[in-house]
Amino acid sequence: MKRFVLVCLLLVSLSVASFGQGCSVCTKAAAGMDDKSAKGLNSGIIYLAFLPLIFMGTVGYLWWRNNKNA
């Protein structure tokens, strides 16, 4: 189990560097848009964030529920 957690942490730490440029690209793209397009971009970002947030929340809840009984 400890090995699995270590591998997961390693994979997460390696993937963070590859997504670092996204914020500056979105900011520059949104700066040249009108309000309607910028709101659409923000809505799209929130839409894409829902799946990982739901996954992390589900895993966290299951972990909390199983550790509460122990």
Summary of the structure (lengths in Angstrom):
residues: 70
radius of gyration: 17.5
end to end distance: 17.1
largest distance: 54.1
contacts: 127
relative contact order: 0.06
helix: 87%
strand: 0%
